[in-house]
Amino acid sequence: MTKTLVIGIGNAWRGDDAAGLLVAHALRARELPDVTVVDAAGVDTDLIDLWQGAGRVILVDAVVSGAAPGTMHSFDLSRDGLPETHAFCSTHALDLAAVVELARVLDRLPAELWVFGVEAGDFTHGHAVGAAVLRGLNACVEAIITTL
């Protein structure tokens, strides 16, 4: 059993949607003990299979809630779903909340499930990640390390 699995979600070619991937890359570079870090290009039911066997799963993605770009959000989903005020769907095929709730119904949630998000502002194809989002990535990385 993998102790902790971090899944960075995003699209590197869609501006701020790369936030989850960049957080994952920063965590991977730290070579944290008992932590496996993987990238996911999008949100779909494959995530449910990916996290099987992990005791703790941390999903990282761009989020849209109306907060300022770069704002870091975190939610412990072990018992409750994502708040409706936060959209983690960005440019992905499915909504992250729908995948989590499907896993809950199928009794395929890990023992501990967290979602960390960095507020995004621009998902334009071919754009770079915005400066405010880049600053928010550091706060997200540190918050995840504290959670470990």
Backbone as ProteinMPNN parsed JSONL, in Angstrom:
{"seq_chain_A": "MTKTLVIGIGNAWRGDDAAGLLVAHALRARELPDVTVVDAAGVDTDLIDLWQGAGRVILVDAVVSGAAPGTMHSFDLSRDGLPETHAFCSTHALDLAAVVELARVLDRLPAELWVFGVEAGDFTHGHAVGAAVLRGLNACVEAIITTL", "coords_chain_A": {"N_chain_A": [[0.843, -1.189, 0.0], [0.588, 2.162, -0.899], [1.661, 4.868, 0.984], [1.083, 7.736, 0.789], [-0.436, 9.289, -1.934], [-0.025, 11.692, -4.328], [-1.806, 13.465, -6.679], [-1.401, 15.402, -9.35], [-3.361, 17.476, -11.255], [-4.138, 18.645, -14.496], [-3.702, 20.802, -17.404], [-1.017, 21.514, -19.234], [-0.923, 23.319, -21.31], [-2.879, 25.211, -21.114], [-2.849, 27.79, -19.794], [-3.49, 28.892, -16.541], [-4.509, 26.436, -15.821], [-2.527, 24.632, -15.533], [-1.722, 24.568, -12.914], [-2.112, 22.445, -10.96], [-0.413, 20.467, -11.992], [2.062, 21.76, -11.807], [2.36, 22.073, -9.032], [2.521, 19.376, -8.353], [4.943, 18.708, -9.638], [6.748, 20.262, -8.17], [6.517, 19.072, -5.644], [7.385, 16.462, -6.232], [10.061, 16.962, -6.804], [11.056, 17.404, -4.292], [11.365, 14.926, -3.193], [9.921, 13.436, -1.146], [9.613, 11.27, 1.648], [7.791, 8.183, 1.522], [5.863, 9.162, -0.207], [4.211, 9.23, -3.224], [4.146, 10.77, -6.348], [2.136, 11.702, -9.014], [1.123, 12.674, -12.358], [-1.896, 13.813, -13.861], [-3.677, 14.197, -16.777], [-6.267, 15.004, -16.929], [-9.614, 15.045, -15.544], [-11.287, 12.191, -14.85], [-12.979, 9.012, -14.611], [-10.831, 7.314, -14.367], [-9.218, 8.209, -12.349], [-10.189, 7.064, -10.026], [-9.373, 4.39, -10.182], [-6.639, 4.869, -10.216], [-6.046, 5.805, -7.624], [-6.438, 3.61, -6.004], [-5.332, 1.489, -3.407], [-3.857, 3.357, -2.076], [-3.309, 4.93, 1.027], [-3.657, 7.585, 1.779], [-4.797, 10.175, -0.233], [-4.034, 12.939, -2.201], [-5.4, 15.319, -4.14], [-4.625, 17.695, -6.592], [-5.455, 20.683, -8.139], [-6.425, 23.258, -10.503], [-8.7, 25.829, -9.528], [-11.913, 27.431, -9.586], [-13.521, 29.869, -7.938], [-14.21, 32.414, -7.558], [-12.552, 33.786, -5.931], [-9.473, 35.662, -5.48], [-7.011, 35.263, -8.066], [-4.514, 32.798, -7.48], [-5.117, 32.301, -4.855], [-5.11, 29.861, -2.328], [-6.829, 26.831, -1.757], [-8.19, 24.294, 0.379], [-9.557, 21.065, 1.053], [-10.878, 18.555, 3.082], [-11.976, 15.611, 2.051], [-12.735, 13.236, 3.087], [-15.048, 12.74, 4.502], [-17.016, 14.578, 3.661], [-18.365, 16.158, 0.673], [-17.119, 18.231, -2.065], [-17.465, 21.767, -1.769], [-20.207, 23.485, -3.295], [-19.616, 25.972, -4.211], [-17.153, 26.01, -5.34], [-15.53, 25.328, -8.31], [-13.948, 22.701, -9.777], [-13.594, 21.938, -12.328], [-12.488, 23.184, -14.554], [-10.746, 22.844, -17.485], [-11.316, 20.202, -17.891], [-12.686, 16.912, -18.67], [-14.666, 15.832, -16.958], [-16.345, 16.809, -13.933], [-14.568, 17.253, -10.95], [-15.806, 16.94, -8.464], [-17.941, 15.252, -9.119], [-16.627, 12.876, -9.81], [-15.428, 12.213, -7.357], [-17.714, 11.854, -5.767], [-18.9, 9.707, -7.114], [-16.989, 7.717, -6.596], [-17.342, 7.61, -3.841], [-19.957, 6.563, -3.645], [-19.513, 4.088, -4.814], [-17.976, 2.974, -2.898], [-15.192, 3.327, -3.019], [-13.419, 5.198, -2.143], [-10.324, 6.475, -0.874], [-8.901, 5.982, 2.442], [-8.246, 8.481, 3.432], [-8.839, 11.533, 1.921], [-7.888, 14.359, 0.256], [-8.366, 17.549, -1.282], [-6.585, 19.972, -2.912], [-6.496, 23.225, -4.131], [-5.579, 25.782, -6.435], [-6.515, 28.988, -7.009], [-7.546, 29.929, -10.184], [-7.232, 32.092, -13.068], [-6.993, 32.441, -15.82], [-7.549, 30.467, -18.557], [-6.702, 30.292, -21.122], [-5.773, 28.825, -24.171], [-2.418, 28.071, -24.827], [-1.395, 30.147, -23.307], [0.796, 31.299, -20.686], [1.185, 30.324, -17.217], [-0.267, 32.5, -14.881], [1.217, 35.224, -12.972], [0.213, 35.649, -10.354], [-0.947, 33.181, -9.804], [1.314, 31.555, -9.921], [2.622, 32.465, -7.617], [0.798, 31.541, -5.722], [1.172, 28.821, -5.912], [3.393, 28.118, -4.345], [2.425, 28.437, -1.708], [0.528, 26.44, -1.741], [2.09, 24.102, -2.088], [3.524, 24.138, 0.351], [1.395, 23.908, 2.185], [0.436, 21.362, 1.561], [2.637, 19.799, 2.268], [2.605, 20.238, 5.023], [0.265, 18.888, 5.625], [1.015, 16.288, 5.279]], "CA_chain_A": [[0.0, 0.0, 0.0], [1.271, 3.44, -0.931], [1.219, 5.674, 2.107], [0.431, 8.937, 0.275], [-0.39, 9.503, -3.372], [-0.392, 13.04, -4.759], [-2.153, 13.48, -8.097], [-1.49, 16.744, -9.913], [-4.281, 17.45, -12.389], [-4.144, 19.873, -15.278], [-3.299, 20.858, -18.793], [0.131, 22.428, -19.283], [-1.059, 24.232, -22.44], [-4.076, 26.041, -20.926], [-2.642, 28.838, -18.809], [-3.516, 28.565, -15.117], [-4.918, 25.049, -15.615], [-1.313, 23.855, -15.226], [-1.393, 24.717, -11.488], [-1.999, 21.14, -10.301], [0.798, 19.805, -12.49], [3.241, 22.45, -11.271], [2.474, 21.7, -7.62], [3.013, 17.996, -8.343], [6.364, 18.717, -10.002], [7.502, 20.804, -7.027], [6.536, 18.046, -4.588], [8.229, 15.366, -6.708], [11.45, 17.406, -6.682], [11.451, 17.342, -2.869], [11.617, 13.519, -2.869], [9.367, 13.218, 0.188], [9.504, 9.84, 1.961], [6.459, 7.565, 1.539], [4.953, 9.944, -1.035], [4.312, 9.026, -4.666], [3.53, 11.9, -7.033], [1.844, 11.43, -10.425], [0.381, 13.688, -13.102], [-3.094, 13.385, -14.587], [-3.999, 15.22, -17.771], [-7.643, 15.449, -16.792], [-10.455, 14.43, -14.526], [-12.224, 11.182, -15.324], [-13.108, 7.908, -13.664], [-9.533, 6.646, -14.2], [-8.655, 8.631, -11.061], [-10.626, 6.111, -9.003], [-8.444, 3.257, -10.273], [-5.295, 5.348, -9.909], [-5.787, 5.965, -6.189], [-6.63, 2.359, -5.254], [-4.135, 1.036, -2.71], [-3.222, 4.46, -1.35], [-3.976, 5.248, 2.286], [-4.004, 9.011, 1.733], [-4.71, 10.723, -1.584], [-4.13, 14.394, -2.297], [-5.637, 15.777, -5.502], [-4.267, 19.108, -6.73], [-6.004, 21.156, -9.405], [-6.844, 24.657, -10.554], [-10.07, 25.975, -9.038], [-12.577, 28.704, -9.843], [-14.532, 30.117, -6.911], [-14.446, 33.847, -7.46], [-11.486, 34.379, -5.122], [-8.382, 36.236, -6.271], [-6.08, 34.266, -8.599], [-3.409, 32.461, -6.595], [-5.632, 31.891, -3.547], [-5.033, 28.42, -2.115], [-7.984, 26.229, -1.095], [-8.014, 22.875, 0.707], [-10.762, 20.415, 1.559], [-10.779, 17.157, 3.497], [-13.165, 14.983, 1.48], [-12.916, 11.908, 3.654], [-16.434, 12.612, 4.953], [-17.922, 15.49, 2.955], [-18.04, 16.485, -0.706], [-16.624, 19.571, -2.355], [-18.519, 22.786, -1.716], [-20.735, 23.854, -4.604], [-19.091, 27.282, -4.593], [-15.84, 25.832, -5.954], [-15.545, 24.483, -9.506], [-12.656, 22.117, -10.091], [-13.729, 21.315, -13.64], [-11.657, 23.942, -15.484], [-10.811, 22.383, -18.873], [-11.351, 18.743, -17.864], [-13.872, 16.266, -19.226], [-15.661, 15.665, -15.898], [-16.192, 17.604, -12.725], [-13.893, 16.5, -9.901], [-16.787, 16.591, -7.428], [-18.714, 14.1, -9.595], [-15.776, 11.681, -9.708], [-15.291, 11.894, -5.932], [-18.983, 11.315, -5.27], [-19.053, 8.375, -7.701], [-16.132, 6.828, -5.806], [-17.974, 7.448, -2.523], [-21.094, 5.655, -3.827], [-18.962, 2.77, -5.123], [-17.133, 2.597, -1.758], [-13.824, 3.241, -3.528], [-12.621, 6.324, -1.669], [-9.243, 6.113, 0.045], [-9.202, 6.293, 3.845], [-8.102, 9.927, 3.601], [-8.835, 12.19, 0.616], [-7.799, 15.82, 0.303], [-8.254, 18.289, -2.535], [-5.966, 21.289, -2.812], [-6.668, 23.966, -5.372], [-5.047, 27.137, -6.559], [-7.474, 29.773, -7.785], [-7.064, 30.264, -11.521], [-7.884, 33.233, -13.685], [-6.903, 32.422, -17.279], [-7.398, 29.12, -19.119], [-6.512, 30.457, -22.558], [-4.84, 27.892, -24.801], [-1.136, 28.641, -25.202], [-0.922, 31.164, -22.36], [1.594, 30.85, -19.538], [0.548, 30.452, -15.908], [-0.174, 33.877, -14.411], [2.128, 35.501, -11.856], [-0.473, 35.443, -9.07], [-1.094, 31.732, -9.621], [2.654, 31.041, -9.594], [2.869, 32.754, -6.196], [-0.071, 30.664, -4.949], [1.691, 27.45, -5.947], [4.276, 27.907, -3.186], [1.578, 28.243, -0.528], [-0.108, 25.134, -1.885], [3.112, 23.088, -1.807], [3.792, 24.13, 1.799], [0.21, 23.401, 2.88], [0.405, 19.921, 1.366], [3.704, 19.207, 3.108], [2.107, 20.285, 6.405], [-0.76, 17.856, 5.738], [1.668, 14.976, 5.321]], "C_chain_A": [[0.882, 1.243, 0.0], [0.752, 4.282, 0.219], [0.452, 6.909, 1.629], [0.64, 9.018, -1.227], [-0.866, 10.915, -3.656], [-0.634, 12.975, -6.26], [-2.322, 14.935, -8.526], [-2.297, 16.702, -11.193], [-4.175, 18.754, -13.165], [-3.703, 19.689, -16.706], [-2.224, 21.929, -18.907], [0.004, 23.485, -20.378], [-2.25, 25.175, -22.298], [-3.898, 27.027, -19.773], [-2.639, 28.316, -17.382], [-3.967, 27.138, -14.823], [-3.724, 24.153, -15.296], [-0.979, 23.855, -13.735], [-1.195, 23.379, -10.78], [-0.749, 20.394, -10.715], [2.054, 20.437, -11.892], [3.448, 22.162, -9.787], [3.025, 20.28, -7.517], [4.5, 17.943, -8.661], [7.225, 19.232, -8.852], [7.591, 19.786, -5.892], [7.433, 16.871, -4.981], [9.708, 15.722, -6.54], [11.95, 17.342, -5.24], [11.73, 15.923, -2.401], [11.185, 13.19, -1.433], [9.221, 11.718, 0.461], [8.048, 9.378, 2.02], [5.414, 8.352, 0.762], [5.251, 9.639, -2.5], [3.55, 10.164, -5.327], [3.358, 11.526, -8.505], [1.081, 12.598, -11.032], [-0.84, 13.044, -13.744], [-3.495, 14.522, -15.522], [-5.42, 15.743, -17.633], [-8.362, 14.711, -15.693], [-11.397, 13.462, -15.222], [-12.216, 10.028, -14.326], [-11.823, 7.104, -13.507], [-8.869, 7.043, -12.878], [-8.999, 7.627, -9.964], [-9.712, 4.892, -8.997], [-7.038, 3.669, -9.843], [-5.036, 5.403, -8.41], [-6.022, 4.694, -5.373], [-5.308, 1.901, -4.653], [-3.397, 2.128, -1.968], [-4.017, 4.732, -0.075], [-4.463, 6.68, 2.335], [-3.805, 9.473, 0.294], [-4.897, 12.226, -1.498], [-4.256, 14.742, -3.771], [-5.323, 17.261, -5.552], [-4.713, 19.575, -8.11], [-6.193, 22.667, -9.338], [-8.309, 24.712, -10.123], [-10.598, 27.352, -9.428], [-13.685, 28.86, -8.809], [-14.926, 31.585, -6.828], [-13.422, 34.55, -6.582], [-10.404, 34.938, -6.052], [-7.481, 35.126, -6.81], [-4.887, 34.075, -7.658], [-3.854, 32.039, -5.207], [-5.593, 30.371, -3.447], [-6.248, 27.958, -1.329], [-7.63, 24.792, -0.728], [-9.281, 22.343, 1.361], [-10.446, 18.975, 1.912], [-12.073, 16.482, 3.05], [-13.426, 13.596, 2.038], [-14.356, 11.671, 4.1], [-17.418, 13.41, 4.101], [-17.442, 15.734, 1.526], [-17.467, 17.887, -0.837], [-17.757, 20.58, -2.254], [-18.943, 23.188, -3.128], [-20.204, 25.187, -5.094], [-17.753, 27.192, -5.309], [-15.945, 24.87, -7.134], [-14.132, 24.005, -9.792], [-12.674, 21.509, -11.49], [-12.825, 21.952, -14.68], [-11.803, 23.409, -16.907], [-10.919, 20.867, -18.954], [-12.686, 18.201, -18.367], [-14.993, 16.153, -18.197], [-15.358, 16.608, -14.747], [-15.572, 16.736, -11.637], [-14.861, 16.073, -8.806], [-17.591, 15.362, -7.844], [-17.91, 12.807, -9.485], [-15.625, 11.256, -8.248], [-16.582, 11.281, -5.399], [-19.286, 9.939, -5.87], [-18.221, 7.364, -6.92], [-16.722, 6.582, -4.426], [-19.123, 6.434, -2.609], [-20.612, 4.227, -4.076], [-18.098, 2.207, -3.991], [-15.683, 2.388, -2.19], [-13.009, 4.49, -3.188], [-11.459, 5.802, -0.832], [-9.638, 6.496, 1.475], [-9.154, 7.796, 4.101], [-7.988, 10.556, 2.216], [-8.878, 13.699, 0.801], [-7.818, 16.364, -1.116], [-7.646, 19.644, -2.199], [-6.13, 21.966, -4.156], [-6.014, 25.322, -5.291], [-5.999, 27.873, -7.492], [-6.845, 30.227, -9.096], [-7.819, 31.467, -12.063], [-7.95, 33.144, -15.2], [-6.631, 31.009, -17.775], [-7.161, 29.164, -20.633], [-5.44, 29.515, -23.083], [-3.566, 28.634, -25.215], [-0.6, 29.713, -24.27], [-0.096, 30.516, -21.25], [0.764, 30.995, -18.264], [0.782, 31.879, -15.411], [0.698, 34.033, -13.174], [1.47, 35.259, -10.508], [-0.636, 33.96, -8.783], [0.258, 31.118, -9.271], [2.99, 31.295, -8.123], [2.038, 31.827, -5.311], [0.412, 29.225, -4.91], [2.568, 27.151, -4.74], [3.48, 27.667, -1.912], [0.928, 26.876, -0.563], [0.879, 24.013, -1.56], [3.358, 23.006, -0.292], [2.613, 23.578, 2.584], [0.109, 21.879, 2.733], [1.461, 19.242, 2.231], [3.28, 19.197, 4.571], [1.074, 19.193, 6.649], [-0.149, 16.463, 5.877], [2.066, 14.634, 6.739]], "O_chain_A": [[1.808, 1.359, 0.803], [-0.458, 4.4, 0.41], [-0.699, 7.11, 2.016], [1.752, 8.84, -1.725], [-1.973, 11.295, -3.275], [0.21, 12.499, -7.019], [-3.266, 15.611, -8.116], [-1.954, 15.968, -12.12], [-4.128, 19.835, -12.578], [-3.38, 18.589, -17.154], [-2.493, 23.112, -18.7], [0.757, 24.458, -20.373], [-2.603, 25.867, -23.252], [-4.733, 27.076, -18.869], [-1.878, 27.408, -17.048], [-3.824, 26.671, -13.693], [-3.904, 23.026, -14.833], [-0.025, 23.19, -13.332], [-0.205, 23.2, -10.069], [-0.095, 19.759, -9.886], [2.993, 19.735, -11.517], [4.585, 22.022, -9.334], [3.897, 20.009, -6.691], [5.242, 17.203, -8.015], [8.304, 18.699, -8.591], [8.635, 19.659, -5.252], [8.163, 16.345, -4.142], [10.514, 14.867, -6.172], [13.155, 17.237, -5.008], [12.278, 15.733, -1.315], [11.985, 12.728, -0.62], [8.754, 10.977, -0.404], [7.18, 10.1, 2.51], [4.218, 8.234, 1.03], [6.386, 9.771, -2.959], [2.436, 10.489, -4.917], [4.305, 11.091, -9.161], [0.475, 13.402, -10.323], [-0.813, 11.872, -14.121], [-3.634, 15.669, -15.097], [-5.744, 16.808, -18.159], [-7.792, 13.864, -15.005], [-12.2, 13.853, -16.069], [-11.519, 10.079, -13.313], [-11.731, 6.282, -12.595], [-8.048, 6.294, -12.349], [-8.187, 7.373, -9.075], [-9.319, 4.412, -7.934], [-6.334, 2.904, -9.184], [-3.935, 5.085, -7.961], [-5.82, 4.706, -4.158], [-4.278, 1.924, -5.326], [-2.405, 1.851, -1.293], [-5.247, 4.76, -0.095], [-5.539, 6.966, 2.86], [-2.775, 9.196, -0.32], [-5.794, 12.722, -0.815], [-3.341, 14.497, -4.558], [-5.712, 18.008, -4.654], [-4.396, 18.949, -9.122], [-6.13, 23.273, -8.269], [-9.062, 23.76, -10.328], [-9.837, 28.308, -9.58], [-14.654, 28.1, -8.793], [-15.861, 31.95, -6.114], [-13.419, 35.778, -6.496], [-10.429, 34.707, -7.261], [-7.21, 34.154, -6.106], [-4.33, 35.032, -7.121], [-3.061, 31.479, -4.45], [-5.997, 29.674, -4.378], [-6.654, 28.6, -0.36], [-6.861, 24.141, -1.435], [-9.974, 23.041, 2.102], [-9.819, 18.259, 1.132], [-13.14, 16.748, 3.603], [-14.258, 12.86, 1.508], [-14.835, 10.537, 4.081], [-18.534, 12.954, 3.851], [-16.268, 15.542, 1.211], [-17.346, 18.627, 0.14], [-18.893, 20.274, -2.617], [-18.12, 23.222, -4.043], [-20.329, 25.502, -6.278], [-17.265, 28.194, -5.833], [-16.395, 23.734, -6.979], [-13.229, 24.81, -10.022], [-11.849, 20.649, -11.8], [-12.432, 21.27, -15.627], [-12.885, 23.512, -17.485], [-10.633, 20.297, -20.007], [-13.675, 18.927, -18.473], [-16.158, 16.359, -18.537], [-14.25, 17.129, -14.619], [-16.005, 15.603, -11.427], [-14.751, 14.967, -8.277], [-17.893, 14.514, -7.005], [-18.449, 11.766, -9.111], [-15.687, 10.065, -7.94], [-16.544, 10.296, -4.661], [-19.871, 9.092, -5.194], [-18.699, 6.271, -6.616], [-16.62, 5.477, -3.894], [-19.249, 5.557, -1.754], [-21.226, 3.269, -3.605], [-17.555, 1.107, -4.102], [-15.032, 1.422, -1.795], [-12.027, 4.801, -3.863], [-11.599, 4.787, -0.149], [-10.594, 7.244, 1.685], [-9.934, 8.321, 4.897], [-7.134, 10.158, 1.424], [-9.792, 14.239, 1.426], [-7.341, 15.711, -2.044], [-8.127, 20.362, -1.322], [-5.925, 21.348, -5.2], [-5.91, 25.926, -4.224], [-6.255, 27.438, -8.615], [-5.769, 30.823, -9.119], [-8.898, 31.814, -11.583], [-8.859, 33.705, -15.812], [-5.6, 30.421, -17.45], [-7.398, 28.179, -21.332], [-4.348, 29.415, -22.524], [-3.623, 29.68, -25.862], [0.541, 30.147, -24.427], [-0.273, 29.341, -20.925], [-0.24, 31.708, -18.245], [1.891, 32.403, -15.508], [0.891, 33.081, -12.418], [2.106, 34.717, -9.604], [-0.48, 33.528, -7.641], [0.332, 30.245, -8.406], [3.576, 30.438, -7.461], [2.513, 31.374, -4.269], [0.096, 28.488, -3.976], [2.499, 26.059, -4.174], [3.823, 26.788, -1.121], [0.791, 26.224, 0.472], [0.538, 23.078, -0.836], [3.393, 21.912, 0.272], [2.812, 22.85, 3.556], [-0.264, 21.189, 3.682], [1.189, 18.216, 2.855], [3.569, 18.238, 5.287], [1.006, 18.631, 7.742], [-0.724, 15.578, 6.511], [2.631, 13.568, 6.982]]}, "name": "protein", "num_of_chains": 1, "seq": "MTKTLVIGIGNAWRGDDAAGLLVAHALRARELPDVTVVDAAGVDTDLIDLWQGAGRVILVDAVVSGAAPGTMHSFDLSRDGLPETHAFCSTHALDLAAVVELARVLDRLPAELWVFGVEAGDFTHGHAVGAAVLRGLNACVEAIITTL"}
